[in-house]
């Protein structure tokens, strides 16, 4: 009985291997979109930042550093 089950699994696997290249060729765009969505979901679930978010934070830090340098260059205020 185990042999029959193994034969069925092997047949199903062989059929999948034969069909897979045709399926991939016909639906690359769909697979790419699905893969991208899966990565976005995983990134969100793991609470990872995206490249765009990191770039935005780097820009904000650079702007704050620039403003701080400008404030540091101001002459001291006269005592009141």
C-alpha positions as CSV (number, residue, x, y, z in Angstrom):
1,X,0.0,0.0,0.0
2,X,2.9,2.4,0.8
3,X,4.3,1.7,-2.6
4,X,1.1,2.7,-4.4
5,X,1.0,6.0,-2.4
6,X,4.7,6.6,-3.2
7,X,3.9,6.0,-6.9
8,X,1.1,8.5,-6.8
9,X,3.3,11.1,-5.1
10,X,6.1,10.5,-7.7
11,X,3.6,10.8,-10.6
12,X,2.1,14.0,-9.2
13,X,5.6,15.4,-8.7
14,X,6.7,14.4,-12.2
15,X,3.5,16.0,-13.7
16,X,4.3,19.2,-11.7
17,X,7.8,19.3,-13.1
18,X,6.5,18.9,-16.6
19,X,3.9,21.6,-16.3
20,X,5.9,24.1,-14.2
21,X,7.9,25.8,-17.0
22,X,4.8,26.5,-19.1
23,X,3.0,27.9,-16.1
24,X,5.9,30.1,-15.2
25,X,6.4,31.4,-18.7
26,X,2.7,32.3,-19.0
27,X,2.4,34.1,-15.7
28,X,5.7,35.7,-14.8
29,X,4.2,39.1,-14.2
30,X,1.6,37.6,-11.9
31,X,4.2,35.6,-10.0
32,X,6.4,38.7,-9.7
33,X,3.5,40.7,-8.3
34,X,2.7,37.9,-5.9
35,X,6.3,37.6,-4.8
36,X,6.5,41.4,-4.2
37,X,3.3,41.3,-2.2
38,X,4.6,38.4,-0.1
39,X,7.8,40.3,0.6
40,X,5.9,43.4,1.6
41,X,3.7,41.4,3.9
42,X,6.8,39.7,5.4
43,X,8.5,43.1,5.8
44,X,5.5,44.5,7.6
45,X,5.1,41.5,9.8
46,X,8.7,41.6,10.9
47,X,8.5,45.3,11.4
48,X,11.4,46.0,9.1
49,X,11.9,49.4,7.5
50,X,11.8,49.8,3.7
51,X,14.5,51.4,1.7
52,X,12.2,54.4,1.1
53,X,11.6,54.8,4.8
54,X,15.3,54.6,5.5
55,X,16.1,57.2,2.8
56,X,13.4,59.5,4.3
57,X,14.8,59.2,7.8
58,X,18.4,59.9,6.5
59,X,17.1,63.0,4.8
60,X,15.4,64.2,7.9
61,X,18.5,63.7,10.0
62,X,20.6,65.6,7.4
63,X,18.1,68.5,7.6
64,X,18.2,68.5,11.4
65,X,22.0,68.5,11.4
66,X,22.0,71.4,9.0
67,X,19.6,73.4,11.1
68,X,21.7,72.6,14.2
69,X,24.8,73.9,12.5
70,X,23.0,77.1,11.6
71,X,21.8,77.6,15.2
72,X,25.3,77.0,16.5
73,X,26.7,79.7,14.2
74,X,24.3,82.4,15.6
75,X,26.0,84.9,17.8
76,X,25.2,84.6,21.5
77,X,22.1,86.6,22.6
78,X,23.0,89.6,24.8
79,X,22.2,89.1,28.5
80,X,18.8,90.5,29.6
